[in-house]
Amino acid sequence: MQITTSDSNDYIIINIIGRLDSGTAEEAEHWISSFSMQPGKPLIMDFAELEYISSAGLRVIFNFARSLKKSGNKFGVWKAQDHIREIFEISGFDSFIPMVNTIEEFLE
């Protein structure tokens, strides 16, 4: 798994590449705990290259989303592949974490 970020004037993008599972969840949690978020700045996770997510990975994403929402930051997921989107739908996480198709849709 690899995590990269990019920052525009309007939002932050976090890309997760590879697998987010029990073998990489601890690394992702550590990365997230050290991530310095700008208050009020929207953050979107780009899942275009996320190949697989397990329940351990879902927990990491859910906890991150919950902490961002508590701090007032808008959060969403972008470009999720169909099988990843299906996992979010089956788990019900899509009701808490918006799954969007475009940046414009996210920023509305």
Sequence and secondary structure as in RCSB ss.txt:
>XXXX:A:sequence
MQITTSDSNDYIIINIIGRLDSGTAEEAEHWISSFSMQPGKPLIMDFAELEYISSAGLRVIFNFARSLKKSGNKF
GVWKAQDHIREIFEISGFDSFIPMVNTIEEFLE
>XXXX:A:secstr
 EEEEEE SS EEEEEEEEESTTTHHHHHHHHHH    TT  EEEE TTEEEE HHHHHHHHHHHHHHHHTT  E
EEES  HHHHHHHHHHTGGGTS EESSHHHHH 
